Amino acid sequence: MNFKFFTLTKNPFFYQALAIFFAVIKGLVSIKLLILMGNESYVVVTQILVFSVILYQLSILSFDGPFVKSSINNTHSYIYSNALNYVTYSSIFIFILIGTLFPNIYLSKLWGGSIEPFFVYFFVIYSVIYTLSCRNLIYFQSKNKLTHYSVYQLLQYIGQLLSVVIGFYFNSVIMVLSVMITFEFSLLIFGARFSKQFFWVYFEMQSYYWLRSNTYMALALVFSVLSIWAINNIGRLIIPNMGDLNQLAMYGVSMSIALLGGIFINPFCSLLFPVLAKKESFEQNKNNTFIGLLLVTITTYCCSYFILLFSPELQSLIAKPELYPSFFFYSLSALSLVLLGSSRIYSLYFIVNDRLSNATRIFIVNAVVTLFLSVCLFRPWGIIAIPFSMLMGIFISQLFFYKEINELICINKYVKQKMATFFVLMFFLITIGFPVYADAISFGSRVMIYFSTLIIFYFMFKKLFFLDKLVCDFKVLFLRSEN
């Protein structure tokens, strides 16, 4: 077998897998250490990390999508860089102004007003630095430097973990936040040397024209991003206002573990988007999308199913027993993540084929249903209402686009039987739904169930799809080395 490690280390998929693996380790270790520091420390740090991500997306107003699509197909990237600076710096100025003059707005939304106000300033500083740092990722994507993209993400995860470890050693949440800010700023400066991120702003009419011509796509993306974030973090918005810190800690720990099942969704979508953004035939674009759909859905299923079956053991490693919700909570979360992964791929497919209204509506419908049901059901059901509402929201939103989704998953060169993808989804539904009743099943039995299920799925998959074609085209798309 002529396999060279040197070739592997030039492969973006290798580094993305490494970054994902480290993200899981970082997540589990960070939760454990922060919980040991106290529920308040856990809530402070995790809320800052979670909300800084959405502030980053709001700062760029999702012009990263048009930026990557324009840059990867054209040579005038300085025009798009200048336009991106207009948007980013204007948004950052507004966020800093709000945090300085009206800190209680952030305080009440993040923690319900029960945390010291000075943590708001840590939140604002970290969010601004994190936003500028993440723009390096956009530049790597736009130049199709996916290896650099994955390595940079890996370094971000390492920095966040080191921050928590150092803060835990000194038993200080302020130390955690200070090291996080310092490391992210250093990474921003270091990464800019390789990404060639353009920081300056100058007057250029072509930049304004580009912004105007791509506003509709950016709005579609920003609504999608906000909806996705709301779906994943709806509990962090509702519980501080309708519950208490103990419920927030239980939800935060449990959902953080459950969301590890979807750890592949964002990285794989990041690798897939530049591929889909290239100008190719509609049929080729549809085939590439289908490969991405299977990749994201299957990996999400395998991870979510593992976390579901072994959730008691995983949570006992990092949290107190009383913070464990139930198998039902994890089962609903796993089903939600599998469907959410497929929705992300459908959204990318709509965006690159200029069906922007579809890309927006699929997540807006999802978010509205999720929010409505969460608010209505939280008081009688508790935190179980959150994953149930997520599942219903995703399912209902996909029903709105049944025709387009059916066209994508049923009519392509990889499917042996027209209903193949439907059978796969039903298999996922049945196997993930079964552990709702699995509280009394022993650890050894759950190990046997997990591996037996994967073996059955493999043989079923071979019967339903042309596996050789899928593997061959998958290698062409992802397992390539960068020079």
MOQUI-V231999 format. One line per field, one symbol per residue. phi: phi as a letter, one per 40 degrees, with the letter a starting at -180 (. if undefined). psi: psi as a letter, one per 40 degrees, with the letter a starting at -180 (. if undefined). A space follows every 10 residues. Layout:
phi=???
psi=???
This chain:
phi=.cbbcccccc cccccccccc dccccdcccc cdccccchdc cccccccccc cccccccccc fgcccdcccc ccbbbccccc cccccdcccc ccdccccccc cbcccccccc bggbbdcccc cccccccccc cccccdcccc cccgcccddc cccdcccccc cccccccccc facccdcccd cccccccdcc cccccfcccc bacacccccc dccbcccccc cccccccccc ccbdcccccd bbbbcccccc cccccccccc cbcccccccc ccdccccccb cccccccccc ccccdccccc cdcccccccb dccccccbac dcccciccdc cccccccccc dccccdcccc ccbfbccccc ccccddcccc ccccccbccc bgcccccccd cccccccccc bdcccccccb baccccbdcd cccccccccc cccdcdbcdc cccccccccc cccccccdcc ccccbccccc cccccccbcb ccc
psi=hghhddddee hddddddddd dddddddddd ddddddeidd dddddddddd ddddddddde ffeddddddd deeiefdddd dddddddddd dddddddddd dgdddddddd eeeeihdedd dddddddddd dddedddddd ddefgddddd dddddddddd ddddddddde fhdddddddd dddddddddd ddddefhhdi hihhdddddd dddedddddd dddddddddd ddfddedddd deaidddddd dddddddded dfdedddddd ddddddeihi iddddddddd dddddddddd dddddddddf dddddddeii deehcidddd dddddddddd dddddddddd deefgddddd dddddddddd ddddddeddd daeddddddd dddddddddd fddddddded gieehdided dddddddddd ddddedeede hidddddddd dddddddddd ddddigdddd ddddddddfi ii.
